[in-house]
Amino acid sequence: MKIYYTSQRNEKLFTSEKKLKKKFGKDCAEIIMRRIVLFSALDNMNDLYEALAKPRLHFHPLTANYQGKYAVRVNAKLRIILEPYPEESDETVDDLKTIHAMILLEIEDYHEN
């Protein structure tokens, strides 16, 4: 899948193991990097769902303030928050098989909000 970022700052964070380690620690940084490699290797959001919907990884849609977004577990607290990115203007996110790109929004503990 094609990966987009919300800003150059986020792109630098998500693509730099050094920056991830500084912000989240070595263990979390390694998990985040593995997840991003997996994201880019898959064809569409449905493949991501099938690969990560296991209880340990918790790929799941979000609700309330995060409606339309998805989360992937990093550890007990942290989640990678992402959003499907329809590359064609007529695509919708109703069918995850049609989504071949995503926007990596942030890494956070949204349970605190």
Protein Blocks (a to p, Z undefined) as FASTA:
>chain_A
ZZddfbfklmmmmmmmklmmmmnojklmmmmmmmmmmmmmpmblklmmmmmmpfklopac
dehjlgoiacddfblmbccddddddfbfkbcfkbmklpcbdcdfbdcdfklZZ
